[in-house]
Amino acid sequence: MNESSKTFILKEPGNNKTVIRYFISYSHEDKELKEKLLKPLKQCLKISKEYNFEAWDDEDIIAGEDWHEKIQAAVAGCHFGLLLVSPNFLGSEYIENHELPAFVPINIAVPNTGKRVIPVALTPILFDGIMDLKGLEKQQIFHLKTDKNLKTFQDARTKSTRDKFALELFQQIIKTVNNLPCLTSQSINDRELDQNIDQKPERASMVSTLRISNIVDERSLHEILITGPHKQKICLPYRLDDSETKSKLINLRKALRKLIKIGKNEGLQVEFNQLNKALSELNCAGNELLSILFNGQDSEVVKTFRRCCPKWNHDSNSPSLIVMSGESNDILPIEFLPLFNNTEWLPVANYDELRLALCRFPGFSSVVYRELSDANVSEDLILDNDPVLPLKYFHHQELHVAKSNWEFFKDHDQFLELEGPWPGEYLDASVFRGNLAKHLQNPFLRFNGEMQSRPDQIQHFVCHCQVCEPADSNESKLCFSSTLQASIGDLQKHFVYNRVEYKSKSSKPIIFLNACGSTDNDSFAPNPFPKFFLNTNNNRGYIGTEERIPDRFASEFSKIFYQSLLRGDPLGEAIYYAKWELLKRHRNPLGLLYTMYANPDIRLLIKP
């Protein structure tokens, strides 16, 4: 059997439990009862097999903090609310106006946010219509069931009865969490892939690794051999080259283009109804592709990914790392596949729900490094910014993003040694192509023909990019105006004509191709530019987009990326941060389209 080098590697520090945050809403007049309930309840939650529960109530507010702001942030960031219901609770104006609306549709004009809620009968209340239950009359309020009646927590007079109340409430919480939109009972119950796997959590210094190898036998049949972090193995049929798979790849690209259309708003803000429709289609197209790729055994693949990245669905300052290694023709668009949750997309109504739902896509939940095994890439992880970072700027003058990016770079010239912008308006087309090739070949060369003392560390492109089908990949081109254009074939010819021999020991720069514009490529056939820059020109990394990006979004993305990079964040985290920051600010998910063919640990020599 011949084995090609197609590998996925996932790294995740820490244990294998999913973090669940819950908000405790209660009346201060019931504080003593609250403490009596939470003591046994937290003991039960602490020993949950699947989850790490994190409680929040207003006693977590530190002196001097804005208490209202902290409460609202905690409500927005929780997975479910634990409401300790009593007459005091129902009579609180603050709870009614600022806490309950997140969990209960009190007024028909106020839409439900969709957050899960567990109301608990702390003290007796009446259900005969005399009391205003603030919308809770439509909820199942938890009581302790006995042979004779239903008991509130206050009715539990003995320690054993209080412990039983807490234990049954714990069971109800687990049932609720198992059905959160970001989790499913199927995916939770199916986590164990092999009964012989050592279930002890790994230490934070260790990493989980998932390897996927594409095996082709003598009959040209494909299989995927998945080797998990504990050496368990799963062998699955794999389909890549047949017409049905190619059709599903085309559908995935069409779904991405529909997502891009909703992100073209001038203000960048995207409405939830538009998001739900577009992301539901992307999720559906991704699931259909997964099912075809793995012949209906996609759930096994999802379980493996979830096991290797147990913290895939919550905030992390150290996101999981997926290294996808293979030849340029073998790279799958895993960023856009629901590899962490292959269930139906449920409508989201707020940022926290959107965040959790998007985590199903590795392009949001992880840092994804596309490593080309057929490229000779430098292992140098340091960007020389001593004293500042050399950056060369290529642009299409007519693009909004070009002017905006250049102004941003000039505003940060205390950190940058800028060269550009280029090309100018009246440059001859043939001269332009030759000079562009020279600047790619020799990063010491200035636009005025002189040599600089240090090579470019980053070459930033703002232009249109036209990507052709594989048979015509050399016709794919960079467009800087209607006349100043250079195809891959043009540049390769000039590489030969120029006779530039790069003898420096310094690594060639990272290419950031922040390209807008069109593509003639309807499938997910390989983008030829990463291979051209990394293999033909030996650049140390490439950042680009899988599809055309609105120039306003491209401008904002690059600004946030460079702000993060210039403050000392590694390359991968800077891209990850830019994606999430634009989602948080504008509910705009187009950061998903950015792909990275560069070591995520590349960073500045000197941290500012």
N, C-alpha and C positions, 0 to 999 in steps of 0.2 A: 504493500500500500504506500502511496505517496501522500505526504502530509504537507500542506501549505501552511505558511505562518500567519494564521488569523487568530488573534488572541485578544480577549477582553480581560482586563485586570481591574478589580475593584478593591479599594483600600478604605478601611473604616476603623478608627480607633474606638476603644471603649467596649461596653458589654453589648449583649444582643437583645435588650429590652427597648420597647418603644416608649418614648416619654409622652405622657398624657397630662395636660394642665387643666385644672378645674378651679372655677371661681366660686367662693362661698359667699352667698348673699344672706344676710341675717340682720335682725334688729339688735342694737346694742343692749336693749333691755333684756334680751334673751342670752346674753353672753355666757352666763354660768351653765345654762342648759347646752349651749353650743359646745363648750369645752368638754362636758361630760359625754356628748355624742362623738365628738371628733377623736377623743383618745382611743376608744376601741376600734373605731372605723379606720383610722390611720394605720393601726397595727395590722388590720386585715389587708389594706391596700399595699402596705409595705412588702408583704410576702406574695404579691401577685406574680405569677409565673411569666406572664407576657409583657407586663407594663411597669414602668416607673411613674408613679403618680406624683405630681407636684401641685400642692394646694396653694391657694392665694386668698387671703382675706385682708381687710383694711388694717389689721395689726401688723402687716408687713411694711406699712408706710413708715419711712424714716422721718424724724423730726426735721422740718425745714422743706420737705418736698411738697409739691402741689398735690394735695390729697385727691382732688377731683380728677386731675389728669392721670394720676396713677391708677385710680379705680377704673377709669374708662379704658386705659391701656390694657389692664388686666382682663377686663370683660372682652375686649376685642381679641386678645391673644389666647383665650381659653378654648378648650375643646368642648366642655360642657359646663353648665351652671348647676351647682348644688344649692337649692333654695330651701332655707329652713323656715317653713311657713308657720305663722302664729298670728293672733290678732295684732300684736305689736308690729310684725313684719308687714301685714296688710295695711296698717295705719301709717307707715312711713312714707312721707312725700318723696324723699330722696330715692328710696328704692323704687317707688312707682314711676318716677320720672326719668331716672338715670340708670337703673339696673334691669328692671323687668322688661323694658322694651327690646332689649337684646335677645330675650328668650321667649317672650310671650306676646302674641299680637293682641294688645289690649284694645286697640281701636281698629275697626275694619279699614280705615284709611291709612293705617300704619302697617306696611307689609311685614310679615314674619321674616326674620333674618335667617331662619333655618338652623340656628344653633340648638344643639341638644340640651335638654333641661331635665333635671331630676328633682321635683318638688318633694320635700319630706315633711310629714306632719310632726312638727316639733311640739306643739301644744294643741288642744282641741279647738276646732273651728266648725262652723255650721254650714251644711250643704243644702239647706232648705230654701235658699233664695233670700234669706234675711241679710246675710253678709255680702258685701261687695268683694268678690274673690279676685278682682283685678285680672280676669281672663284665665285664672287657674282652674275655674270650674270645668274647663274643657280638657284639663290635664289629669292623668292618673297620679294622684298624690300618694306617695308611699306611706303605708302603715304596717305595723307588725300584725300579721294574721294569727289569731288564736282560735281555739275551739268555739269561743263564745262571741267574740267581736273583733274589731280592728282597734289596735292600740296606737296612740301617739307615743313619741319618745318620753314625754312627761309622765305618761301612764305606766312606764316601765320602772317600777319602784325598786326592784332588786338588781344587784349587779349581774346576775345570770340573765335576767330578762333584757337588760340594756345591752349585754354582749350579744344576745340573740338578735336583737333589733339591728345592731351594727353589722352582724354577719349576713343577715338577709338583705340589708341595704347594699353591702359589698357585692353580693351576687347580682343585684339589680344594676349596679354601676358597670360591672363587667359586661352584662348583656347589652347595655347602652353603648359602651365603648366599642364592642365588637361590630356594631352596626353604624359607626361613624362613617360619613361619606369618604373619608380618607383611608378607611380600613374596611375589610369585608370579612365576614365569618369564615368564608372559604379560605381566603389567603392566610388568615390567622391560624386556623385549625390545621392547615396543611404545611406549616413551616418545617416540620421535621422531614428531612429528605432521606435519612438513613438511620435506622435504629441503633447502629453501631457508632454514631457520631458522638464524640465527646461534647457534652452540653455545657461544660464549664466556660464562663465568659473569658474572653481573652483580656490580657492586660493592655492598658492604653498604649504601651510602647510597641505592641504587635499590630499587624495589619491582616485583614482578611483578603484573600486572593481568589478570584474566579478566573479560570482559564477556559477558553473555548477554542477548540482546534477544528478546522475544516479538513475532513479526511476524504480523499477521493480514491476509490478502489479501482481494480482493474476493469470493472464494468462501467466506469465513469459515474458511479453513484456516490452521492454526497452524504456524509454523516457528520454530526457535530458531537464531539466528545467534550463534555463539560466536567472539569475537575474542580470541585469546590474547595473551600478553605480547610476542611478537615479530611481531604483526600477522598471524599466520596465521589463516585463517578456515575454520570448519566450519559447514555448514548442515544441520540435522537436523530431521526432522518432530517435532512436539510435540503431545501430546494432554493436555488438562486437563479439559474439560467433559463428556466422554462417560461413560456409565454404568460402563464397565469401569475407568476411572481412579478414579472415585469409590468403586467397590468396593474397589480396592487401598488407597485412602486410609483407608477404614474398617478394613481388615485391619491397617494400620500402627498405627492408634490402639489396636486391640485388643491388639496385641503390646506396645505401651507400657504398657497397663494390667496386663498379666501381669508385666511388669518391675517395676511399682510394687508389686504384691502381695508379691514376694519381699523388698522393701525395708522392709516394715512391722515387722520384728523390733524388739523393745523395745530391744535393745542396739545396733541399727543394723548389726550384723555380718551379712554374707551369705555363704553357703557356695558353694563353687565349682560343685558339681553343680547348684544352683539357678540360678546365674549362667549357666552354659553353656546350659542349656535355654532360659531366657528370652531371652538375647542371640542365640542361634541363631535363634529365632523372629523377633526384631526384624530381624536381618540378612536373613533370608529374605523377610520382608514388604517391607523396603526395596528389596531387589533386584528383587522382582516389580513394585513401583511404578516403579522406574527403567526397567525393560524396557518397561513400558507407556507411560510418559511419552515415551520417546525411540524408540519403535517398534523395539526390539531393538538399538539402536545405543548402549546405555548405556556400553559399554566405551570408546567414543570420548570420552564425557563424563568418565569416570573418568581416562583418560589425560591429558586437559586439566587437570583439577584437580591431579593428581599433578605435572604439569610446573610448574604455577604455585606449588605448595607442596612443593618437593622435600624439605623437612625435616618433613613431616607426621607421620612415624612415630617421632620421638625427642624426648627432653626438650628444652625450649627455654625460656629466660627471656624470650624475645620471640616469643610464639606468632604464627602466621599470623593475618591479619585478613581476614575475609570480610564485605564489605558487600553486603547483599542489598537492593536498592532497587526499589520498585514500589508501586503502590497497595495498600491494605490487602487487597483481594480477590485480589491476585495473589501474595501471599507463599506460597512453598512451604516445607514443613517440612524444609529441607535439613539441619538439625542432626541429624536421625534417619535420614538416608539414607547408605548406605555408599559415599560418593562418592570415597573414596580407596582403597578395596579392595573390589571387588564379588565376591570369591571366597567359597567356603563358610566358615562359621564353624568353626574347629577348636577342640576343647576345650582350655581353659587350666587350668593347675594351680598357678600362682603369680602373685604380683602383677605381675612384669615382663611375663609373657606376657599377662596381662589388660590391662595398660597399652598394649602394642603392638597388641593386637587391637582395643581400643576406639578407637584413633586413626583407624580407617576412617570414623568418624562425625565430621563437622565440629563437632558440638556438644562433642566432647572435644578434637579435635586443633587447634582454632582458636578465636579469639574471633569470634563471629558477631554482626554488627550489623544488625538489621532496620530499614531506613530507609524510612519511609512517605513516598512522594512527594506524597501528597494531604494531608499534615499541615503546619501552619505551626509548625515547631519552632525555638526559640531556638538560635543558634549559640554561646551563652555556654558556655565549657568550664570555668569556675571555680566551685567551691563555696566560698562565703564562710565561712571558719572563723576569722575575725579578730574576737574572740579564740577563739571556739568555734563549733561547727557547729549551727545551729538545726534541730531535728528534731521533727516532730509525730507523735504515736503514736496510732493508731486500733486498737481491739482488740475481739475477741470474748472476753468474760471467761471463758468455760467451756473455752477451748482451753488445753492444756498449753503450747503454744508462746507464747501471749500472756503468761503469767506469766514464763516463762523469758526471753523477749526483753526484757521490761520490767526484770527484775532485771539483765540484761546491760547495758542502757542506763544504769541507775542506777550500776552499778559503773564505768562509763566517763564519768561526768558531768563529769570534768575536761576532756573533749574535746567535750562536747555541751551545748547549751542545750535542755533537754527540755521539751516541752509535751505533757501527757497524764497518764495514759491516758484515753481517751474512746471511746465514750459510757459514761455511768454506767448503773446498773441500773434506775433509776426514771424514765427519760426518756420523755416521750410520743412515740409513733411519728411523728406528723405533724410535731411540733417537731423531732424527730431528723432527718428527711429535709431539712427546710429549713435546719437548721444545718449539716448535712454539706455541702450545696451551697454555703453561704456560705464554709466553710473551704476548699473546693476553689477557689472563685472568688477568695478574698482570703487569700493566705498570710501576711499581716501580722496576721490576726485570731487572738487567743488564745481558748481555750475558755471563759474567763470574760467574754468580750465586749470586753476591752480590746485595744489595739493594741500590738504589739511593735515595737522599733526596726528590726529587720531581718526580711525574709520567711523563711519556712521554706525550707531548701535541699533537704530530703528529707521526704516524707510517707510514713510506714511503716504499712502496713495488715497486721494479723493477723486474718483473718476467714474465713468460708466464702464461696465464690464459686460462683454458679450461672450457667452459660453455656448459652444457648438456641441453637436452630438459627437461621440467618440471617434467615428470615422473621419470627422473633420476637425479634430481637436486642435490641430496646429493653426486653424483659422480663428480660434478663440482669441479675442483681442481686448486690449485696454484702450479706451477712447477718452481723449482729453479735449477734443473739440470735433467739429464735423470733418476736419482735415487732418488733425494730429491724432493718428491712431497707429497702434502697433500690435500685430498679431504675434502669437508664440512663434510661428514660423519665421516672421520677420526678425525677431530678436535672436533666434537661433542662428540665422544667417549672419547677422552682424557680430555675433559672438565669434564666429570664424573669421570674418573680415577684419575685425578690430585687432586681433592677435594680442589681446590683453592677457598677460600671465600674472595671476594673483599669487605672489610669493609670501605675503605677510603671514605671520603666525596668528594674527588677530582673526577672530571669527567674523564671518559676514553677518550683516544686520538681520534683525527680525523684519519681516514684511507685514505691514498692516494694510490690507487691501480693503478699505472702507468704501466699497463700490456700490453705486446705485445703478439703476438702469435695467436693461433687458437681458433675456436669455432665450436661446433657441432650443434649449435642452428640456424636453418634456418628461424625461425619465430621471431616475436617480443615478444615471451613469456618472462616472468619476469626473469631478471638476479637474481640468488639466492644470490649473494654475499652481496648486500646492506641489504637484510633482515637478513642474517646470522650475519653480523657485528653489525647492529643496534638493532635487536630484540634479537638474541641469546646472543650476547656478550655485548650489551648495550653501544657500542661506540657512541660518540656524533655526529658523522658525517662520511660521506663516499663520496669520489670523485673517479670517475672511468671513463672508456670509454665504450660506447655502442657497440663498435666493435674493432677488432684488429687494432692497430695503429703502423705504422712504427717506429722503435726504435729511429731513428734520430729525427723525429718530436716529439716523446714523451719526449726526452731529452730536446729539446729546449723549449717545452711548460712548463715543470716543472721548468726550470730555470727562465723563465719570471714570472711564477706564484709566486715563492718564493721571487724573487726580489720585486714584488709588495706587497706581504704579509709582508715582513720584513721591508718595509718602512712605514708600518702602515695602508695599505688599508684593508678594510673588505674582508672576504673570497670570497663573491660573486663577488665583483668588481675585485679582483685579477684574478679570472678565466675569467671574461669578458674581462679584459685588455689583458690577454695572448692570447685569441682567436683573438682579433683584431690586436694585434701587429704582430703576425705571418702572418696574412692575408696581412697586410700593407707591411711587409718586403719581403715576398716571394709569394704573391698571393695564399697562401696555406690555404684552408678552413677547414682543418681537425680538427681544434679546435671545430668545430660543434659537434664532436663525444663525447666530454667530458660532463658528466652529474654530477650533484651535489645533494646529499642527505644530506645536511647540512645547518643549518641556515646561510643565506648569511651575517648576521651581526656579525658573529664570527670574533674577531680581537685580536691583541696583547694587553696585559695589559699596556705595556709601549711603546709608539711610539718612535722609534729611532730618 
